[in-house]
C-alpha cells in the first residue's frame, strides 16, 4: 500500500472531524477548513491508488 493512500485517509479523517466540529460549534471557517482537508485527502488517496495500480501492472 502506497504511503499516499495512508496519508490521504488520515487527512480525510482530520477533515471530517474539523467539518463536524465546525458544524456543531457554528464555526464556518473551521467547517470550510475541514471540507478542504477532506478533499485534499481524497485526492492524495486517489494518487496513491493510481501508484499502486501501476506497480501491480508492472509485476
C-alpha positions as CSV (number, residue, x, y, z in Angstrom):
1,X,0.0,0.0,0.0
2,X,1.4,3.4,-1.0
3,X,2.1,5.9,1.7
4,X,-0.1,8.5,-0.2
5,X,-3.1,6.2,0.5
6,X,-2.4,6.2,4.2
7,X,-1.7,9.9,4.5
8,X,-4.8,10.7,2.3
9,X,-7.0,8.6,4.6
10,X,-5.6,10.4,7.6
11,X,-6.3,13.8,6.0
12,X,-9.8,12.8,5.1
13,X,-10.4,11.8,8.7
14,X,-9.0,15.0,10.0
15,X,-11.1,16.9,7.6
16,X,-14.2,15.1,8.6
17,X,-13.6,15.8,12.3
18,X,-12.9,19.5,11.6
19,X,-16.0,19.8,9.4
20,X,-18.3,18.2,12.1
21,X,-16.7,20.3,14.8
22,X,-17.3,23.4,12.7
23,X,-21.0,22.5,12.2
24,X,-21.5,21.7,15.9
25,X,-19.9,25.0,17.1
26,X,-21.3,27.1,14.2
27,X,-17.8,28.0,13.2
28,X,-18.0,28.3,9.4
29,X,-14.2,28.8,9.0
30,X,-13.4,25.5,10.7
31,X,-16.1,23.8,8.7
32,X,-14.7,25.1,5.5
33,X,-11.1,24.1,6.5
34,X,-12.5,20.6,7.2
35,X,-14.0,20.4,3.7
36,X,-10.7,21.4,2.2
37,X,-8.7,18.9,4.2
38,X,-11.2,16.2,3.3
39,X,-10.9,17.0,-0.4
40,X,-7.1,17.1,-0.3
41,X,-7.1,13.7,1.5
42,X,-9.3,12.2,-1.2
43,X,-7.0,13.5,-4.0
44,X,-3.9,12.2,-2.2
45,X,-5.6,8.8,-1.6
46,X,-6.6,8.6,-5.3
47,X,-2.9,9.3,-6.3
48,X,-1.8,6.5,-4.0
49,X,-4.3,4.1,-5.6
50,X,-3.0,5.0,-9.0
51,X,0.6,4.4,-8.0
52,X,-0.5,1.0,-6.5
53,X,-2.3,0.1,-9.7
54,X,0.8,1.0,-11.8
55,X,3.1,-1.1,-9.5
56,X,0.7,-4.1,-9.7
57,X,0.5,-3.8,-13.5
58,X,4.3,-3.8,-13.8
59,X,4.7,-7.0,-11.8
